[in-house]
Amino acid sequence: MSGKSRSDQSLPLNQAIPLGIQHVLAMFAGNITVPIIVAGVFGQSPEEKIFLIQMALFIAGVATLIQTIGFKDVGSRLPIIQGTSFAFIPIMLPFKAAGLGAVFTAAFIGGIFQFILGKVLKPIRHMFPPLVTGIVVLTIGLSLLKVGFMYAGGGAWLMNNKPEIFANSNHLIISGTVLVVTLLCNIKGKGMVSSASILIGIVAGFLVAMSFGMVNFGKIANAPWFALPMPLQYGISFVPGAIILMLFMAVVTTIETIGDISATTIGGDNREATDKELAGGIMADGLGTALAALFNAFPNTSYSQNAGLVAFTGVISRHVGTIAGVILILMGLFPKLGGVIASMPESVIGGAAIIMFGLITSAGVKLISRAEMNQTNLLILGLSLSFGLGMSLLPQFVAHIPDFGISLKLLLTTGLIPAGILAFILNATLNKK
């Protein structure tokens, strides 16, 4: 085993399968939420909504295998788990009149463009030092903290539609059980108990939710047994505005993917990502989005919560990610499997999400600490976080900025986009090394 990378080391199946399930549990809710939101806005029937969810699961699995197994230069060959991206929602919804065919056509072109970005990354890799990637990772973690607590309280739907139930005693007991059991298993447990602590915590939370009568078994009963993926169900439609937005978002999601890959290597292996891992990961990300568009799934990206999971467990074997990819494909082909996870309340995931998102933030701090904290770097760090977090905390600040047809106001208030772009520009102009 000498000289073998930790990401290449295999684990016995009795360990790899539970760890793979753990990865799927961490990203499942986010992966199916995007098609649910978009299908509702575009007026899709219940059958079409189920089909879009099925495609989201199937393609997330295929895209994950491209990342973990790889071929030639494509793929990071790390446990990078792919899934449908929330970041694309604001630019997809305005094209309701044009239909899903226009969205998928634009996404295909955007995915190919991101693949090309990965191809040409190496000459500009020096422009993403630990300071820049650390700021991106830190901002990703900070922006996800709210999401973690939203899950812990029962989910966004409860928060917006039933605030009297959101974060009630039942949801807090469930998420608290997951949090405490996970921490105890990780700190006190040894071997597999420590590595699978998230899974053990989620099972404990699921049992508590069952005792409260909060598990919706109807979602299992209503899901079909088997369904085949079918490409190009919504046709091809070229809408220039949608294509321009997808090209822009390809750059945005590339920055996010750099952050997730960096968070995975620094959290799981205490090292920076290599040029090959970053370039391969970005190409796989773009290829995953292009394939998603062909199979009626929305743009894919690397999932930050899984980077946090790697940091928490210390397991960076890409073969665990491959297991997760296979499970996602099976869920796409056998929707009843997905129905099992969909049946539990989001507060079950919430207790684990708080830990994982916090660890992404820690990975960002760890990356930043590798840079020399001189006056210039402190200025880059301070300004980037000021604009990134400031505008996300006070979105009214950009209320009068024109959108120019690209949802500019929404992009400015994401936190990640202004912080990442400003860190990149300031480092390129102020640091002479």
VMD Tcl script that draws the C-alpha trace (Angstrom):
set ca {
  {0.00 0.00 0.00}
  {3.05 2.25 0.06}
  {2.80 5.26 -2.18}
  {-0.93 4.68 -2.68}
  {-3.08 7.77 -2.32}
  {-5.61 7.67 0.53}
  {-8.35 8.43 -1.98}
  {-7.45 5.24 -3.90}
  {-7.55 2.93 -0.90}
  {-10.41 0.43 -0.98}
  {-12.55 -0.54 1.99}
  {-14.37 -3.86 2.56}
  {-17.95 -3.74 1.26}
  {-19.37 -4.13 4.78}
  {-17.75 -0.76 5.54}
  {-17.99 0.95 2.14}
  {-21.75 0.38 1.69}
  {-22.84 2.03 5.00}
  {-20.44 4.92 4.31}
  {-21.89 5.27 0.80}
  {-25.44 5.30 2.20}
  {-24.26 8.01 4.58}
  {-23.24 10.19 1.62}
  {-26.62 9.65 -0.08}
  {-28.52 10.60 3.09}
  {-26.47 13.79 3.34}
  {-27.44 15.04 -0.13}
  {-30.79 13.40 -0.84}
  {-33.11 16.18 0.34}
  {-31.25 18.86 -1.62}
  {-31.11 16.72 -4.76}
  {-34.88 16.19 -4.98}
  {-35.86 19.69 -3.80}
  {-34.72 21.40 -7.02}
  {-36.94 19.36 -9.39}
  {-39.86 19.75 -6.97}
  {-39.51 23.57 -6.99}
  {-38.99 23.91 -10.75}
  {-41.75 21.42 -11.62}
  {-44.19 23.41 -9.47}
  {-43.33 26.72 -11.15}
  {-43.43 25.24 -14.67}
  {-46.85 23.67 -13.99}
  {-45.82 20.04 -14.38}
  {-48.31 17.28 -13.53}
  {-47.71 15.00 -10.50}
  {-46.53 12.23 -12.86}
  {-44.08 14.62 -14.57}
  {-42.81 15.79 -11.18}
  {-42.10 12.18 -10.14}
  {-40.31 11.65 -13.47}
  {-38.10 14.74 -12.92}
  {-37.21 13.54 -9.40}
  {-36.35 10.10 -10.79}
  {-34.08 11.69 -13.43}
  {-32.40 13.88 -10.79}
  {-31.48 10.78 -8.75}
  {-30.33 8.75 -11.76}
  {-28.12 11.50 -13.20}
  {-26.68 12.42 -9.79}
  {-25.47 8.82 -9.59}
  {-24.02 8.80 -13.11}
  {-22.29 12.17 -12.58}
  {-20.88 10.95 -9.24}
  {-19.37 7.89 -10.93}
  {-17.74 10.16 -13.54}
  {-16.13 12.04 -10.62}
  {-15.05 9.05 -8.54}
  {-14.04 6.54 -11.24}
  {-13.02 8.99 -13.96}
  {-11.70 8.31 -17.44}
  {-8.54 9.77 -18.95}
  {-8.28 13.35 -17.61}
  {-11.96 13.61 -16.61}
  {-12.94 13.18 -12.96}
  {-11.33 14.26 -9.70}
  {-11.06 10.62 -8.51}
  {-12.13 11.84 -5.08}
  {-15.36 11.17 -3.12}
  {-17.07 14.17 -4.76}
  {-20.83 13.58 -4.77}
  {-22.79 15.30 -7.55}
  {-26.39 16.49 -7.39}
  {-28.83 19.05 -8.80}
  {-27.70 22.61 -8.08}
  {-29.76 25.17 -6.15}
  {-27.69 27.99 -7.67}
  {-29.39 27.57 -11.06}
  {-32.96 27.98 -9.76}
  {-33.10 31.81 -10.11}
  {-32.00 31.69 -13.76}
  {-34.32 28.82 -14.73}
  {-37.60 30.16 -13.35}
  {-37.81 33.27 -15.62}
  {-38.03 30.96 -18.67}
  {-41.32 29.36 -17.66}
  {-42.97 30.57 -20.89}
  {-40.20 29.03 -23.00}
  {-40.63 25.64 -21.34}
  {-38.27 23.05 -19.90}
  {-36.89 22.26 -23.37}
  {-35.25 25.71 -23.45}
  {-33.80 25.20 -19.95}
  {-32.32 21.79 -20.77}
  {-30.89 22.97 -24.12}
  {-29.18 25.95 -22.45}
  {-27.93 23.72 -19.63}
  {-26.35 21.32 -22.15}
  {-24.41 24.19 -23.76}
  {-23.41 25.53 -20.33}
  {-22.16 22.08 -19.28}
  {-19.96 21.79 -22.39}
  {-18.58 25.28 -21.67}
  {-17.71 24.26 -18.09}
  {-15.99 21.13 -19.44}
  {-13.81 23.43 -21.59}
  {-13.05 25.62 -18.54}
  {-11.69 22.52 -16.78}
  {-9.53 21.74 -19.81}
  {-7.82 25.15 -19.68}
  {-7.56 25.41 -15.86}
  {-3.92 24.35 -15.51}
  {-2.30 27.53 -16.94}
  {-4.29 29.69 -14.49}
  {-4.16 27.30 -11.50}
  {-1.67 29.62 -9.77}
  {-4.43 32.25 -9.62}
  {-6.31 30.05 -7.10}
  {-3.90 29.87 -4.13}
  {-5.02 28.70 -0.66}
  {-6.17 32.23 0.19}
  {-8.64 32.41 -2.72}
  {-9.89 28.82 -2.46}
  {-10.06 29.18 1.33}
  {-12.29 32.26 1.05}
  {-14.57 30.35 -1.36}
  {-14.78 27.32 0.97}
  {-15.33 29.52 4.03}
  {-18.13 31.42 2.28}
  {-19.77 28.17 1.15}
  {-19.74 26.94 4.76}
  {-21.08 30.19 6.19}
  {-23.86 30.40 3.59}
  {-24.94 26.83 4.40}
  {-25.22 27.32 8.18}
  {-28.72 28.77 7.78}
  {-29.71 25.80 5.61}
  {-28.53 23.38 8.31}
  {-30.73 24.99 10.95}
  {-33.60 25.20 8.43}
  {-33.40 21.42 8.02}
  {-33.15 20.95 11.80}
  {-36.38 22.92 12.26}
  {-38.26 20.74 9.78}
  {-37.41 22.27 6.39}
  {-38.07 25.35 4.28}
  {-41.68 24.36 3.49}
  {-42.63 24.29 7.18}
  {-40.78 27.54 7.86}
  {-42.65 29.36 5.09}
  {-46.07 27.70 5.23}
  {-46.50 26.40 8.78}
  {-44.34 28.56 11.07}
  {-46.28 27.33 14.10}
  {-44.89 23.81 13.55}
  {-41.40 24.82 12.40}
  {-38.74 24.06 15.07}
  {-41.36 22.75 17.52}
  {-40.35 20.36 20.28}
  {-40.68 17.25 18.10}
  {-38.37 18.56 15.38}
  {-35.83 19.82 17.92}
  {-35.82 16.48 19.76}
  {-35.31 14.61 16.46}
  {-32.48 16.86 15.20}
  {-30.97 17.00 18.70}
  {-30.95 13.19 18.90}
  {-29.14 12.97 15.55}
  {-26.61 15.61 16.64}
  {-25.83 14.03 20.03}
  {-25.71 10.41 18.81}
  {-23.49 11.41 15.86}
  {-21.04 13.29 18.08}
  {-20.89 10.51 20.68}
  {-20.24 7.84 18.02}
  {-17.60 9.98 16.31}
  {-15.74 10.93 19.50}
  {-16.17 7.81 21.63}
  {-16.57 5.17 18.92}
  {-13.76 3.35 17.18}
  {-13.29 2.12 13.63}
  {-16.52 1.74 11.71}
  {-18.68 3.22 14.50}
  {-16.74 6.47 14.26}
  {-16.63 6.53 10.45}
  {-20.37 5.78 10.10}
  {-21.39 8.10 12.95}
  {-23.60 10.24 10.67}
  {-25.51 7.16 9.47}
  {-25.96 5.87 13.04}
  {-27.19 9.31 14.14}
  {-29.69 9.50 11.26}
  {-31.03 5.99 12.04}
  {-31.51 7.08 15.67}
  {-33.33 10.21 14.52}
  {-35.48 8.16 12.13}
  {-36.56 5.87 15.00}
  {-37.48 8.89 17.15}
  {-39.45 10.36 14.22}
  {-41.30 7.02 13.86}
  {-42.22 7.06 17.55}
  {-43.67 10.57 17.04}
  {-45.68 9.35 14.02}
  {-43.78 11.76 11.73}
  {-42.61 9.25 9.08}
  {-44.73 9.50 5.92}
  {-44.97 5.87 4.77}
  {-47.34 6.98 1.99}
  {-44.33 8.24 0.02}
  {-42.99 4.68 -0.06}
  {-46.34 3.16 -1.04}
  {-47.00 5.71 -3.82}
  {-43.59 5.39 -5.47}
  {-43.42 3.05 -8.52}
  {-41.27 -0.08 -8.35}
  {-39.31 0.44 -11.56}
  {-38.89 3.26 -14.09}
  {-36.49 3.60 -17.02}
  {-34.71 6.90 -17.79}
  {-35.84 8.47 -21.07}
  {-33.76 11.17 -22.83}
  {-34.98 14.42 -24.45}
  {-38.58 14.20 -23.25}
  {-38.99 17.98 -23.49}
  {-37.38 18.52 -26.88}
  {-34.70 21.00 -27.95}
  {-35.28 24.76 -27.92}
  {-32.63 27.48 -28.37}
  {-33.38 30.59 -26.29}
  {-30.40 33.03 -26.40}
  {-31.15 34.61 -23.00}
  {-31.21 31.24 -21.26}
  {-27.96 30.18 -22.98}
  {-26.13 33.37 -21.92}
  {-27.22 32.84 -18.30}
  {-26.09 29.20 -18.34}
  {-22.67 30.21 -19.69}
  {-22.32 32.70 -16.85}
  {-23.43 30.12 -14.29}
  {-20.84 27.68 -15.66}
  {-18.15 30.09 -14.41}
  {-19.95 30.48 -11.07}
  {-20.33 26.74 -10.45}
  {-16.67 26.22 -11.46}
  {-15.63 28.45 -8.56}
  {-17.93 26.47 -6.25}
  {-16.50 23.15 -7.46}
  {-12.94 24.37 -6.84}
  {-14.07 25.15 -3.29}
  {-15.70 21.76 -2.73}
  {-12.71 19.81 -4.07}
  {-10.36 21.91 -1.93}
  {-12.57 21.37 1.14}
  {-12.55 17.60 0.51}
  {-8.75 17.29 0.28}
  {-7.98 19.67 3.14}
  {-10.64 18.15 5.39}
  {-10.06 14.50 4.53}
  {-6.34 14.39 3.73}
  {-4.87 17.63 5.15}
  {-3.50 18.75 1.77}
  {-4.35 21.07 -1.09}
  {-6.03 19.70 -4.20}
  {-3.71 18.98 -7.14}
  {-4.03 20.58 -10.57}
  {-5.17 17.23 -11.97}
  {-7.88 16.80 -9.33}
  {-9.23 20.31 -9.85}
  {-9.18 20.22 -13.66}
  {-10.64 16.70 -13.77}
  {-13.31 17.61 -11.22}
  {-14.42 20.67 -13.17}
  {-14.55 18.71 -16.44}
  {-16.62 16.00 -14.72}
  {-18.91 18.67 -13.28}
  {-19.53 20.12 -16.75}
  {-19.99 16.70 -18.33}
  {-22.47 15.79 -15.58}
  {-24.54 18.90 -16.34}
  {-24.51 18.15 -20.08}
  {-25.67 14.56 -19.46}
  {-28.29 15.82 -17.02}
  {-29.72 18.08 -19.72}
  {-29.99 15.15 -22.15}
  {-31.83 13.07 -19.54}
  {-34.27 15.76 -18.37}
  {-32.40 16.58 -15.16}
  {-31.34 20.02 -14.01}
  {-27.72 21.28 -13.89}
  {-25.46 19.25 -11.61}
  {-22.71 20.37 -9.28}
  {-20.54 19.00 -6.48}
  {-22.37 18.92 -3.14}
  {-20.75 20.86 -0.33}
  {-22.40 18.87 2.47}
  {-20.56 15.77 1.29}
  {-17.26 17.64 1.50}
  {-18.21 18.37 5.11}
  {-18.98 14.69 5.64}
  {-15.50 13.73 4.42}
  {-13.98 16.24 6.84}
  {-16.05 14.84 9.72}
  {-15.34 11.15 9.12}
  {-11.82 11.47 7.70}
  {-12.76 8.87 5.04}
  {-11.56 10.18 1.65}
  {-11.72 6.88 -0.28}
  {-13.24 7.56 -3.69}
  {-14.64 4.01 -3.70}
  {-17.10 5.07 -0.99}
  {-18.25 7.81 -3.37}
  {-18.62 5.18 -6.10}
  {-20.93 3.17 -3.82}
  {-22.99 6.33 -3.27}
  {-23.21 6.84 -7.04}
  {-24.45 3.28 -7.59}
  {-27.08 3.71 -4.85}
  {-28.32 6.93 -6.48}
  {-28.62 5.17 -9.86}
  {-30.61 2.35 -8.25}
  {-32.89 4.93 -6.63}
  {-33.50 6.45 -10.05}
  {-34.34 3.04 -11.51}
  {-36.29 1.82 -8.45}
  {-38.13 4.88 -7.04}
  {-39.39 2.96 -3.98}
  {-35.83 3.08 -2.62}
  {-35.89 6.86 -2.82}
  {-39.32 6.82 -1.19}
  {-37.80 5.33 1.98}
  {-35.54 8.36 2.48}
  {-38.20 10.82 1.31}
  {-40.55 9.46 3.99}
  {-38.62 10.91 6.92}
  {-38.90 14.54 8.11}
  {-36.08 16.92 7.15}
  {-35.20 17.44 10.81}
  {-33.58 13.97 10.72}
  {-31.05 15.33 8.21}
  {-30.82 18.65 10.10}
  {-28.87 17.38 13.09}
  {-26.18 15.98 10.78}
  {-26.25 19.01 8.47}
  {-25.33 21.39 11.30}
  {-22.14 19.38 11.90}
  {-21.22 18.97 8.23}
  {-21.77 22.61 7.26}
  {-19.80 23.77 10.28}
  {-16.88 21.58 9.19}
  {-16.91 23.11 5.70}
  {-16.45 26.47 7.40}
  {-13.55 25.03 9.42}
  {-11.95 23.66 6.24}
  {-12.08 27.18 4.77}
  {-10.33 28.60 7.84}
  {-7.70 25.84 7.59}
  {-7.01 26.67 3.92}
  {-6.75 30.40 4.62}
  {-4.30 29.74 7.46}
  {-1.88 28.28 4.88}
  {-1.49 31.73 3.34}
  {0.88 34.32 4.79}
  {-1.31 36.73 6.75}
  {0.44 39.91 5.63}
  {-1.32 43.24 5.16}
  {-2.26 42.53 1.51}
  {-3.76 39.12 2.24}
  {-5.65 40.45 5.25}
  {-7.11 43.16 3.01}
  {-8.16 40.55 0.39}
  {-9.74 38.39 3.09}
  {-11.50 41.28 4.80}
  {-12.92 42.89 1.66}
  {-14.04 39.61 0.12}
  {-15.92 38.55 3.25}
  {-17.31 42.05 3.76}
  {-18.94 42.14 0.33}
  {-19.88 38.46 0.28}
  {-21.49 38.29 3.72}
  {-22.61 41.92 3.87}
  {-24.83 41.81 0.81}
  {-26.21 38.37 1.70}
  {-27.21 39.63 5.15}
  {-28.69 42.87 3.75}
  {-30.12 42.09 0.29}
  {-31.92 45.48 0.30}
  {-28.51 47.04 -0.38}
  {-28.69 45.94 -4.02}
  {-32.43 46.57 -4.48}
  {-31.89 49.43 -6.98}
  {-29.17 47.74 -9.06}
  {-30.47 46.82 -12.55}
  {-30.65 43.09 -13.26}
  {-29.51 43.29 -16.92}
  {-31.59 40.17 -17.53}
  {-29.22 37.87 -15.56}
  {-30.75 37.96 -12.04}
  {-27.79 40.11 -10.97}
  {-29.34 41.05 -7.64}
  {-29.82 37.40 -6.69}
  {-26.24 36.55 -7.65}
  {-24.86 39.45 -5.62}
  {-26.69 38.28 -2.50}
  {-25.54 34.64 -2.67}
  {-22.43 35.39 -0.62}
  {-20.29 32.94 -2.60}
  {-20.30 34.79 -5.94}
  {-19.18 38.27 -4.76}
  {-16.72 36.83 -2.23}
  {-15.18 34.36 -4.71}
  {-14.93 36.77 -7.64}
  {-13.59 39.61 -5.49}
  {-10.98 37.32 -3.86}
  {-9.86 36.17 -7.32}
  {-9.61 39.73 -8.72}
  {-7.91 41.22 -5.66}
  {-5.37 38.40 -5.43}
  {-4.57 38.70 -9.17}
  {-4.05 42.48 -8.93}
  {-2.58 43.02 -5.46}
  {-0.37 39.97 -4.99}
  {2.68 40.24 -7.24}
  {4.04 36.76 -6.58}
}
mol new
graphics top color blue
foreach p $ca { graphics top sphere $p radius 0.5 }
foreach p [lrange $ca 0 end-1] q [lrange $ca 1 end] { graphics top cylinder $p $q radius 0.2 }
display resetview
